[in-house]
Amino acid sequence: MAGLIFLFFVISFLFFVGTFHYMKLANTTNSYPPKRVLRQRALLLATGGVVSMLFGLIFYYVQ
């Protein structure tokens, strides 16, 4: 069970790293995908990060 909890937290961390990466790209002046697309990707990754973190926290407290 501890491995599953750790996996959810690692996945959450990776989602948040991706979120910061896309937000950094969205704030540059010249970006190929339009800023709207980059912000949508960042929002999707942030949502995935929050959901996986919630699963990790639920499993941590249920354990």
C-alpha positions as CSV (number, residue, x, y, z in Angstrom):
1,M,0.0,0.0,0.0
2,A,2.9,2.4,0.7
3,G,4.2,1.9,-2.8
4,L,0.8,2.9,-4.3
5,I,0.7,6.0,-2.1
6,F,4.2,6.9,-3.2
7,L,3.3,6.4,-6.8
8,F,0.3,8.7,-6.6
9,F,2.5,11.4,-5.0
10,V,5.2,11.0,-7.7
11,I,2.6,11.2,-10.4
12,S,1.1,14.3,-8.8
13,F,4.6,15.9,-8.6
14,L,5.2,15.2,-12.3
15,F,1.8,16.7,-13.2
16,F,2.7,19.9,-11.3
17,V,6.1,20.0,-13.0
18,G,4.4,19.8,-16.3
19,T,2.0,22.5,-15.3
20,F,4.8,24.9,-14.4
21,H,6.6,24.1,-17.7
22,Y,3.6,24.9,-19.8
23,M,2.9,28.1,-17.8
24,K,6.5,29.2,-18.3
25,L,6.1,28.6,-22.1
26,A,2.8,30.5,-22.1
27,N,4.5,33.5,-20.7
28,T,7.2,33.8,-23.4
29,T,6.7,36.2,-26.2
30,N,7.0,33.8,-29.1
31,S,5.5,30.4,-28.6
32,Y,4.3,28.1,-31.4
33,P,1.3,26.6,-29.8
34,P,-0.9,29.6,-29.0
35,K,-1.0,30.8,-25.4
36,R,-4.6,29.6,-25.1
37,V,-3.5,26.0,-26.0
38,L,-0.6,26.1,-23.5
39,R,-2.9,27.4,-20.7
40,Q,-5.4,24.7,-21.5
41,R,-2.6,22.0,-21.2
42,A,-1.4,23.6,-18.0
43,L,-4.9,23.5,-16.6
44,L,-5.4,19.9,-17.6
45,L,-2.1,18.9,-16.0
46,A,-2.9,20.9,-12.8
47,T,-6.3,19.1,-12.6
48,G,-4.6,15.7,-12.9
49,G,-2.1,16.7,-10.3
50,V,-4.8,17.7,-7.8
51,V,-6.8,14.5,-8.5
52,S,-3.8,12.2,-8.1
53,M,-2.7,14.1,-4.9
54,L,-6.2,13.7,-3.5
55,F,-6.1,9.9,-4.2
56,G,-2.7,9.7,-2.5
57,L,-4.0,11.6,0.5
58,I,-7.1,9.5,0.8
59,F,-5.1,6.3,0.6
60,Y,-2.6,7.7,3.1
61,Y,-5.3,8.4,5.7
62,V,-7.2,5.2,5.1
63,Q,-4.1,3.1,5.6
